Amino acid sequence: MKSSFPLVSLLTAVVVDAAATFDPLDHVNLFIGTNNGGNTFPGATIPHGMVKVGMDTDGNHFAGYDARPEYNVTGFSQLHQTGTGGAVPLSNFKLFPVPHCSAFEQCLTTIDSRKTLRKLLPDGSPDDFASPGYFSTNLSTDVRVELAATRRTGLHRYTFPSSSTTPRILLDITNDGQISAISPELNIDPKTGRMQASANFATSFGPGRYDAYACVDFKGEGYSFSGPSEWGPYKINYPDKNGVDLSQHYYSYGSEHGGLLSFPQNTKSSTTTILARIGISLISTAQACRNAEEEIPHWDFDRVVSDSQKQWRDILSRVQVDTTNVDEDTVTLLYSALYRTHIVPGDYTGENPKWKSSEPYYDALYCNWDTYRTLFPLMSLHDPENFARIVRGMINIQKHEGWLPEAREAGQPQFIQGGSHGDPILAEFFVKFSDHAAKLGVSSKDLYNALLADAENQPPNWNLQGRQADVWKEKGYIPSDTTYPGGANTKQVSRALEYAFDDFAISQVAKILGKKSDAKKYTSRAQNFLHSWNPDVDAPDGSGFSGFMQPKFANGTWNYTDPRHCSVNDPLKATCFLNAIRRDGFYESSPIVYSQYVPQDTAQLIKLQGGNEKFIDRLNWIFENNYFDSTNEPSQQIPFMYHYANAPGFSTQRARQVIATSFNSTSTGLPGNDDSGAMASYTAFYLAGMYPLPATKQILLSSPYFPKISFYNPVFKKTTTIKAVNFTGNPANGTGGNVFVKSVKVNGKPYKSNCYLEWDVFTSGSTIELELTDDINVTCGTGKDALPPSISTGGYN
């Protein structure tokens, strides 16, 4: 497979002069994480586009695509998620080229009969190619397929070989990712070949179903035709897996349903190229047709790609790096990560199936639990305008449904993984951009009311919206044996810890708005993590560590969960994935990991764990015994926690070791699901030498992988640059090297801390200079503000 444009391309790409400015698109590899469970989407889309046109392969591939050559191509569908688990999402309305069949009625149209392998490159990999805004493949049937997209419309280009005397293209309505379609409908205009289709599909991470609509038109490229030479709907019942039965235009269980068109061959060329334009809507087929006609009226494939590239270049160019003494793999890793943070959420504005609104509507929130830690703080640095639109969309959902969205697909609420993490997302925006919120269209009143709704109002089903607010307000924890109605009683401890952070986030907004009593109230609730701390639980491995987050009964007595539970060292090999019958108290990580999750008051956590030395020993024990889990979000902040114990050099080394061992620029370059860009944003921050504290004005600081990295913020119209003034390169294994921050200057003056930056550094467009050393025993500094803030030390006031 190839991941950047070749020197000679049939595509009229934007040409960048060799002497021109560094082009980030040359350093994006869309195939990172397409194997090894990363489940990334390598197809064609614009930043935050609704439509994501991509290849689907057989097998259980969550973004449709698998890079391994043994997997067959089953179609090219219009909607995808990226980096998810759950069931296979979306993958709706597959198009597929049928180059050869002796008669129309005998064409192979079922998903099993039509599937085909790809051609292979000399290295044995599939002949697939991808770059931001463009995807292509060469099928073993000698058909070349190219894909491009606008926000709600896909444009396909199918080039058939000369041996295909009657090129055909089918539209598959029923085979979405889960093969879940019911009530399919199809209308084919025999004069033009326009196909209007719809069906009802299952969501992939929760209850609920959704309607989706498609409108497909066809046009010859390099020649013209007035319409299809043959047309017809097809419907096949199992076990009959072959052929088209034109007499049966209906659907029943176990059927496959769609439409097939034949087109005249281009006799003046050695190949026949046919464009397929497919508009998508969640409202109606009429709207799907309007979307296509409005967004691609010109039918110019190269123009669609060029326009998409411009959008991608605009966003990615806001982050600039000096690549001196930096290997290409690191540069690719950074820009590929940045790219993946802008695939979702998707801008579904105008496609909200539940109510009409002039506000933006964003979908594909999959899920806030994954993304609140790093993805939205990364948007704060370089893309606040899109961030503001997402926030406006979330507030609008709260106004209509009562609570902020947590997980959402095609207009349907999906399962919540933890706390109400719309709260820190909104708070992250407001803490960073309160002075600009009104100009960006965000109402501070509506934003705060949305936060209060989450914090105070218990929903009918806290598995889908809001949180288990009543018992949280009453007890300050979630009892193991609670009988409160409203949802499954699971994840009690991890939810409580996350509720505490959610309340901290609300307290920060309250302070900015001058709501002193609310700020005090939610700051107090942010310390409810103490109700889940059991000092008398010992680590079962004899390591000597005592005190862990634990479940508690309603009467105040302790329950017990083995601290190793859900880790690689768990004797029971539990996973802690989403399951309504689990009562262990934790979600997707161990009590050992969750016992480190108090980002609002790490100083207090250090006291609970015996002081700096024992805290550092515990962190080392977590890494040395593989309790740290690079595949999942609860561990993300752990490498940087040495900062709070005044040992930032160890944070730097641990973070770099994580990158060295778990992330690279190959198709297996992610340790697990990309989680809608959560792992991508995590990677980008580590490579930039930072780690965010969501909903605060502080960002933890380490050394970047580049001698210079800059962030341009279009709201502030400022560029902030971090320079490693004596940068000598990056150790390959992440260990040692001249990478530890000895001192920090901002705009030429010594800074108060070597461990974090205040947000005003970015609002003013500063130059940060880092003096590096090879001595790991650096500190945060000696001043009273040298250590990162915590509630218990007077921080965040």
Rosetta blueprint (number, residue, H / E / L):
1 M L
2 K E
3 S L
4 S L
5 F L
6 P L
7 L L
8 V L
9 S L
10 L L
11 L L
12 T L
13 A L
14 V L
15 V L
16 V L
17 D L
18 A L
19 A L
20 A L
21 T L
22 F L
23 D L
24 P H
25 L H
26 D H
27 H H
28 V L
29 N L
30 L L
31 F L
32 I L
33 G L
34 T L
35 N L
36 N L
37 G L
38 G L
39 N L
40 T L
41 F L
42 P L
43 G L
44 A E
45 T L
46 I L
47 P L
48 H L
49 G L
50 M L
51 V L
52 K L
53 V E
54 G E
55 M E
56 D E
57 T E
58 D L
59 G L
60 N L
61 H L
62 F L
63 A L
64 G L
65 Y L
66 D L
67 A L
68 R L
69 P L
70 E L
71 Y L
72 N L
73 V E
74 T E
75 G E
76 F E
77 S E
78 Q L
79 L L
80 H L
81 Q L
82 T L
83 G L
84 T L
85 G L
86 G L
87 A L
88 V L
89 P L
90 L L
91 S L
92 N L
93 F L
94 K E
95 L E
96 F E
97 P E
98 V E
99 P L
100 H L
101 C L
102 S L
103 A L
104 F H
105 E H
106 Q H
107 C L
108 L L
109 T L
110 T L
111 I H
112 D H
113 S H
114 R H
115 K L
116 T E
117 L L
118 R E
119 K L
120 L E
121 L L
122 P L
123 D L
124 G L
125 S L
126 P E
127 D L
128 D E
129 F E
130 A E
131 S E
132 P L
133 G L
134 Y E
135 F E
136 S E
137 T E
138 N E
139 L E
140 S L
141 T L
142 D L
143 V L
144 R E
145 V E
146 E E
147 L E
148 A E
149 A E
150 T L
151 R L
152 R L
153 T E
154 G E
155 L E
156 H E
157 R E
158 Y E
159 T E
160 F E
161 P L
162 S L
163 S L
164 S L
165 T L
166 T L
167 P L
168 R E
169 I E
170 L E
171 L E
172 D E
173 I L
174 T L
175 N L
176 D L
177 G L
178 Q L
179 I L
180 S L
181 A L
182 I E
183 S E
184 P E
185 E E
186 L E
187 N E
188 I E
189 D L
190 P L
191 K L
192 T L
193 G L
194 R L
195 M E
196 Q E
197 A E
198 S E
199 A E
200 N E
201 F E
202 A E
203 T L
204 S L
205 F L
206 G L
207 P L
208 G L
209 R E
210 Y E
211 D E
212 A E
213 Y E
214 A E
215 C E
216 V E
217 D E
218 F E
219 K E
220 G E
221 E E
222 G L
223 Y L
224 S L
225 F L
226 S L
227 G L
228 P L
229 S L
230 E E
231 W E
232 G E
233 P E
234 Y E
235 K E
236 I E
237 N E
238 Y L
239 P L
240 D L
241 K L
242 N L
243 G L
244 V L
245 D L
246 L L
247 S L
248 Q L
249 H L
250 Y L
251 Y L
252 S L
253 Y L
254 G L
255 S E
256 E E
257 H E
258 G E
259 G E
260 L E
261 L E
262 S E
263 F L
264 P L
265 Q L
266 N L
267 T L
268 K L
269 S L
270 S L
271 T L
272 T E
273 T E
274 I E
275 L E
276 A E
277 R E
278 I E
279 G E
280 I E
281 S E
282 L L
283 I L
284 S L
285 T H
286 A H
287 Q H
288 A H
289 C H
290 R H
291 N H
292 A H
293 E H
294 E H
295 E H
296 I L
297 P L
298 H L
299 W L
300 D L
301 F H
302 D H
303 R H
304 V H
305 V H
306 S H
307 D H
308 S H
309 Q H
310 K H
311 Q H
312 W H
313 R H
314 D H
315 I H
316 L H
317 S L
318 R L
319 V E
320 Q E
321 V E
322 D E
323 T L
324 T L
325 N L
326 V L
327 D L
328 E H
329 D H
330 T H
331 V H
332 T H
333 L H
334 L H
335 Y H
336 S H
337 A H
338 L H
339 Y H
340 R H
341 T L
342 H L
343 I L
344 V L
345 P L
346 G E
347 D E
348 Y L
349 T L
350 G L
351 E L
352 N L
353 P L
354 K L
355 W L
356 K L
357 S L
358 S L
359 E L
360 P L
361 Y L
362 Y E
363 D E
364 A L
365 L E
366 Y L
367 C L
368 N H
369 W H
370 D H
371 T H
372 Y L
373 R L
374 T L
375 L H
376 F H
377 P H
378 L H
379 M H
380 S H
381 L H
382 H H
383 D L
384 P H
385 E H
386 N H
387 F H
388 A H
389 R H
390 I H
391 V H
392 R H
393 G H
394 M H
395 I H
396 N H
397 I H
398 Q H
399 K H
400 H H
401 E H
402 G L
403 W L
404 L L
405 P L
406 E L
407 A L
408 R E
409 E E
410 A L
411 G L
412 Q E
413 P E
414 Q L
415 F L
416 I L
417 Q L
418 G L
419 G L
420 S L
421 H L
422 G H
423 D H
424 P H
425 I H
426 L H
427 A H
428 E H
429 F H
430 F H
431 V H
432 K H
433 F H
434 S H
435 D H
436 H H
437 A L
438 A L
439 K L
440 L L
441 G L
442 V L
443 S L
444 S H
445 K H
446 D H
447 L H
448 Y H
449 N H
450 A H
451 L H
452 L H
453 A H
454 D H
455 A H
456 E H
457 N L
458 Q L
459 P L
460 P L
461 N L
462 W L
463 N L
464 L L
465 Q L
466 G L
467 R L
468 Q L
469 A H
470 D H
471 V H
472 W H
473 K H
474 E H
475 K H
476 G L
477 Y L
478 I L
479 P L
480 S L
481 D L
482 T L
483 T L
484 Y L
485 P L
486 G L
487 G L
488 A L
489 N L
490 T L
491 K L
492 Q H
493 V H
494 S H
495 R H
496 A H
497 L H
498 E H
499 Y H
500 A H
501 F H
502 D H
503 D H
504 F H
505 A H
506 I H
507 S H
508 Q H
509 V H
510 A H
511 K H
512 I H
513 L L
514 G L
515 K L
516 K H
517 S H
518 D H
519 A H
520 K H
521 K H
522 Y H
523 T H
524 S H
525 R H
526 A L
527 Q L
528 N H
529 F H
530 L H
531 H H
532 S H
533 W E
534 N E
535 P E
536 D E
537 V E
538 D E
539 A L
540 P L
541 D L
542 G L
543 S L
544 G L
545 F L
546 S E
547 G E
548 F E
549 M E
550 Q L
551 P L
552 K E
553 F L
554 A L
555 N L
556 G L
557 T L
558 W E
559 N L
560 Y L
561 T L
562 D L
563 P L
564 R L
565 H L
566 C L
567 S L
568 V L
569 N L
570 D L
571 P L
572 L L
573 K L
574 A L
575 T L
576 C L
577 F L
578 L L
579 N L
580 A L
581 I L
582 R L
583 R L
584 D L
585 G L
586 F L
587 Y L
588 E L
589 S L
590 S L
591 P H
592 I H
593 V H
594 Y H
595 S L
596 Q L
597 Y L
598 V L
599 P L
600 Q L
601 D L
602 T H
603 A H
604 Q H
605 L H
606 I H
607 K H
608 L H
609 Q L
610 G L
611 G L
612 N H
613 E H
614 K H
615 F H
616 I H
617 D H
618 R H
619 L H
620 N H
621 W H
622 I H
623 F H
624 E H
625 N L
626 N L
627 Y L
628 F L
629 D L
630 S L
631 T L
632 N L
633 E H
634 P H
635 S H
636 Q L
637 Q L
638 I H
639 P H
640 F H
641 M H
642 Y H
643 H H
644 Y H
645 A H
646 N L
647 A L
648 P H
649 G H
650 F H
651 S H
652 T H
653 Q H
654 R H
655 A H
656 R H
657 Q H
658 V H
659 I H
660 A H
661 T H
662 S H
663 F L
664 N L
665 S L
666 T L
667 S L
668 T L
669 G L
670 L L
671 P L
672 G L
673 N L
674 D L
675 D L
676 S L
677 G L
678 A H
679 M H
680 A H
681 S H
682 Y H
683 T H
684 A H
685 F H
686 Y H
687 L H
688 A H
689 G L
690 M E
691 Y E
692 P E
693 L L
694 P L
695 A L
696 T L
697 K L
698 Q E
699 I E
700 L E
701 L E
702 S L
703 S L
704 P L
705 Y L
706 F L
707 P L
708 K E
709 I E
710 S E
711 F E
712 Y E
713 N E
714 P L
715 V L
716 F L
717 K L
718 K E
719 T E
720 T E
721 T E
722 I E
723 K E
724 A E
725 V L
726 N L
727 F L
728 T L
729 G L
730 N L
731 P L
732 A L
733 N L
734 G L
735 T L
736 G L
737 G L
738 N L
739 V L
740 F E
741 V E
742 K E
743 S E
744 V E
745 K E
746 V E
747 N L
748 G L
749 K E
750 P E
751 Y L
752 K L
753 S L
754 N L
755 C L
756 Y E
757 L E
758 E E
759 W L
760 D H
761 V H
762 F H
763 T H
764 S L
765 G L
766 S L
767 T E
768 I E
769 E E
770 L E
771 E E
772 L E
773 T E
774 D L
775 D L
776 I L
777 N L
778 V L
779 T L
780 C L
781 G L
782 T L
783 G L
784 K L
785 D L
786 A L
787 L L
788 P L
789 P L
790 S L
791 I H
792 S H
793 T H
794 G L
795 G L
796 Y L
797 N L
